[in-house]
Amino acid sequence: MNASVITRIAKIVPLAVVAAIGAAACTSPETGSQAAPTAARSAAPAVSAPATPAATPAAPAPSAPVTSAPTSAPTSAPTTAAAAAPVAAKTPKAQAPAAKSPQSGTGTTAPSTRKPASAGGIGITFDGLGEGRRIQVGDKVSFSVTWKNNDSSGSRQVAPVVATQQYEGAPCSMVLAMAEGTLERKDASGWKALPSLSQGGGMDYAFTGNDAAFTLAAGESRTVEYRMRLDVSNRPGSLAVEADAPVPHAASFKDMAKSVVTTKVVDDHRPVVNSVSDPSLLVFGGAPTEFSYTLSSPDGVTRLHPSVFLSARNSQQLSASDVVVQAKVGNEWKTFKTVQDCNGRLGVEPAELADTLSGSSVSYTFRVAVARFAGPVAIEVGGVAGGHHSADSLVQPYSKG
């Protein structure tokens, strides 16, 4: 398997945290399972730009595409740890590869350093989705991808594929860090929703272009339009979007041509933790730790509510029944149901806090009790407003066995 093809395996992220170190995490449920490969072929995707005049077809297409010609230019945003080296940007026929021009005020398509040009292959370029482009969560983003046959020896078959790589700002990352959202492709019959925005943990995503496959004669190109929307539950971070050129219904993806642009996901509606008080002593099996904190939101407090979660070094030894979370409502302490979130932390169901504490205050007082010792613990507090999540702040209780 080519080193550029990522072997995605589920890995369990350890929840070890010490009292002085918080675990960056989230509270949204895991979604985005991959659909089974599509075997049937349907109408080819709609062409948003005229195809390059085709040369006379020659020999039949080989069983797998050859990696396209690369160029070299610095990127303006870092790639994710899992990002593979992208292939060359689209170039005019019979000319050397060149860097793509800037995209209408949203950043430039400055490709990462790539390998020297090779004879033939499929070139892949993005339009409207440049390196470092800022993408606001919740906004619909339109872009297009062009596949070009640079192989002068004959025609090539292409199944157009687009998906995001693993994402550092994913709502859930205990198993796979997958960006949550939607992705659509414009076919001749209209917009079609694809199974997932993210690649997921296997290679099923590489079959999603089978129903839109097309054949490119030597020198010919085809442009396909896409649009995506990132769910507001995603946190800010660098998100790599990958376009691939597998052979339709391929059994192997060795030497599959691909191109990657790394975007910048932002959220201008995130709540902010303004202050956190010093917590009281936490005694396992005894006195709870008590603390207060304040929140603010650029959209006001109407839909704002707090979030409180606990992480333990030996998380397997703690269950929801071992942790009690209470909030001060008026002059009384209210006990909330303890649940485990999609990152393995124990805390209060966000919806329950929203029903009780939403819109009435920006200052909250909590206490957390742990029934038995399970190693050092860390308590993280934050806020949610209209589905937008703040960055979590660490509460550091001094724990005593």
Secondary structure as the mmCIF struct_conf table of DSSP 4:
data_model
#
loop_
_struct_conf.conf_type_id
_struct_conf.id
_struct_conf.beg_label_comp_id
_struct_conf.beg_label_asym_id
_struct_conf.beg_label_seq_id
_struct_conf.end_label_comp_id
_struct_conf.end_label_asym_id
_struct_conf.end_label_seq_id
TURN_TY1_P TURN_TY1_P1 ALA A 3 SER A 4
BEND BEND1 VAL A 5 VAL A 5
HELX_LH_PP_P HELX_LH_PP_P1 ILE A 12 PRO A 14
TURN_TY1_P TURN_TY1_P2 ALA A 19 ALA A 20
HELX_LH_PP_P HELX_LH_PP_P2 GLY A 22 ALA A 24
BEND BEND2 SER A 28 SER A 28
HELX_LH_PP_P HELX_LH_PP_P3 PRO A 29 GLU A 30
HELX_LH_PP_P HELX_LH_PP_P4 SER A 33 THR A 38
HELX_LH_PP_P HELX_LH_PP_P5 ALA A 43 ALA A 44
STRN STRN1 PRO A 45 PRO A 45
HELX_LH_PP_P HELX_LH_PP_P6 ALA A 46 ALA A 46
STRN STRN2 VAL A 47 VAL A 47
BEND BEND3 SER A 48 ALA A 49
HELX_LH_PP_P HELX_LH_PP_P7 PRO A 50 PRO A 57
STRN STRN3 ALA A 59 ALA A 59
HELX_LH_PP_P HELX_LH_PP_P8 PRO A 60 PRO A 62
BEND BEND4 SER A 63 ALA A 64
HELX_LH_PP_P HELX_LH_PP_P9 PRO A 65 VAL A 66
STRN STRN4 THR A 67 THR A 67
HELX_LH_PP_P HELX_LH_PP_P10 SER A 68 PRO A 70
BEND BEND5 SER A 76 ALA A 77
HELX_LH_PP_P HELX_LH_PP_P11 PRO A 78 THR A 80
TURN_TY1_P TURN_TY1_P3 ALA A 81 ALA A 82
HELX_LH_PP_P HELX_LH_PP_P12 ALA A 83 PRO A 86
HELX_LH_PP_P HELX_LH_PP_P13 ALA A 88 LYS A 90
TURN_TY1_P TURN_TY1_P4 LYS A 93 ALA A 94
BEND BEND6 GLN A 95 GLN A 95
HELX_LH_PP_P HELX_LH_PP_P14 ALA A 99 SER A 101
STRN STRN5 PRO A 102 GLN A 103
TURN_TY1_P TURN_TY1_P5 SER A 104 THR A 106
STRN STRN6 GLY A 107 THR A 108
HELX_LH_PP_P HELX_LH_PP_P15 PRO A 111 THR A 113
HELX_LH_PP_P HELX_LH_PP_P16 LYS A 115 ALA A 117
BEND BEND7 ALA A 119 GLY A 120
STRN STRN7 ILE A 122 ASP A 127
BEND BEND8 GLY A 128 GLY A 128
STRN STRN8 GLU A 131 GLU A 131
TURN_TY1_P TURN_TY1_P6 GLY A 132 GLY A 132
STRN STRN9 ARG A 134 GLN A 136
TURN_TY1_P TURN_TY1_P7 VAL A 137 GLY A 138
STRN STRN10 LYS A 140 ASN A 149
TURN_TY1_P TURN_TY1_P8 SER A 152 SER A 153
STRN STRN11 GLY A 154 GLY A 154
STRN STRN12 ARG A 156 VAL A 158
STRN STRN13 VAL A 161 THR A 164
TURN_TY1_P TURN_TY1_P9 GLU A 168 GLY A 169
BEND BEND9 PRO A 171 PRO A 171
BEND BEND10 MET A 174 VAL A 175
STRN STRN14 GLY A 181 ASP A 187
TURN_TY1_P TURN_TY1_P10 ALA A 188 SER A 189
STRN STRN15 GLY A 190 ALA A 193
BEND BEND11 PRO A 195 PRO A 195
BEND BEND12 LEU A 197 LEU A 197
STRN STRN16 SER A 198 SER A 198
TURN_TY1_P TURN_TY1_P11 GLY A 200 GLY A 201
BEND BEND13 GLY A 202 MET A 203
HELX_RH_3T_P HELX_RH_3T_P1 ASP A 204 PHE A 207
TURN_TY1_P TURN_TY1_P12 THR A 208 GLY A 209
HELX_RH_3T_P HELX_RH_3T_P2 ASN A 210 ALA A 212
STRN STRN17 PHE A 214 LEU A 216
TURN_TY1_P TURN_TY1_P13 ALA A 218 GLY A 219
STRN STRN18 SER A 221 LEU A 230
TURN_TY1_P TURN_TY1_P14 VAL A 232 SER A 233
BEND BEND14 ASN A 234 ASN A 234
HELX_LH_PP_P HELX_LH_PP_P17 ARG A 235 ARG A 235
BEND BEND15 PRO A 236 PRO A 236
STRN STRN19 GLY A 237 ALA A 245
HELX_LH_PP_P HELX_LH_PP_P18 PRO A 246 VAL A 247
TURN_TY1_P TURN_TY1_P15 PRO A 248 HIS A 249
BEND BEND16 ALA A 251 ALA A 251
TURN_TY1_P TURN_TY1_P16 LYS A 254 ASP A 255
STRN STRN20 ALA A 257 VAL A 266
TURN_TY1_P TURN_TY1_P17 ASP A 268 HIS A 269
STRN STRN21 VAL A 272 VAL A 276
HELX_LH_PP_P HELX_LH_PP_P19 SER A 277 LEU A 281
STRN STRN22 LEU A 282 VAL A 283
TURN_TY1_P TURN_TY1_P18 PHE A 284 GLY A 285
BEND BEND17 GLY A 286 GLY A 286
HELX_LH_PP_P HELX_LH_PP_P20 ALA A 287 PRO A 288
STRN STRN23 THR A 289 SER A 296
TURN_TY1_P TURN_TY1_P19 PRO A 298 ASP A 299
BEND BEND18 VAL A 301 VAL A 301
TURN_TY1_P TURN_TY1_P20 THR A 302 ARG A 303
STRN STRN24 LEU A 304 ALA A 312
TURN_TY1_P TURN_TY1_P21 ARG A 313 ASN A 314
HELX_RH_3T_P HELX_RH_3T_P3 SER A 315 GLN A 317
HELX_RH_3T_P HELX_RH_3T_P4 ALA A 320 ASP A 322
STRN STRN25 VAL A 323 VAL A 329
TURN_TY1_P TURN_TY1_P22 GLY A 330 ASN A 331
STRN STRN26 GLU A 332 PHE A 336
STRN STRN27 THR A 338 GLN A 340
TURN_TY1_P TURN_TY1_P23 CYS A 342 ASN A 343
BEND BEND19 GLY A 344 GLY A 344
STRN STRN28 LEU A 346 VAL A 348
HELX_RH_AL_P HELX_RH_AL_P1 PRO A 350 LEU A 357
TURN_TY1_P TURN_TY1_P24 SER A 358 SER A 360
BEND BEND20 VAL A 362 VAL A 362
STRN STRN29 SER A 363 VAL A 370
BEND BEND21 ALA A 371 ARG A 372
BEND BEND22 GLY A 375 GLY A 375
STRN STRN30 VAL A 377 ALA A 385
TURN_TY1_P TURN_TY1_P25 GLY A 386 GLY A 387
STRN STRN31 HIS A 388 HIS A 389
HELX_LH_PP_P HELX_LH_PP_P21 SER A 390 ASP A 392
STRN STRN32 SER A 393 VAL A 395
STRN STRN33 SER A 399 LYS A 400
#
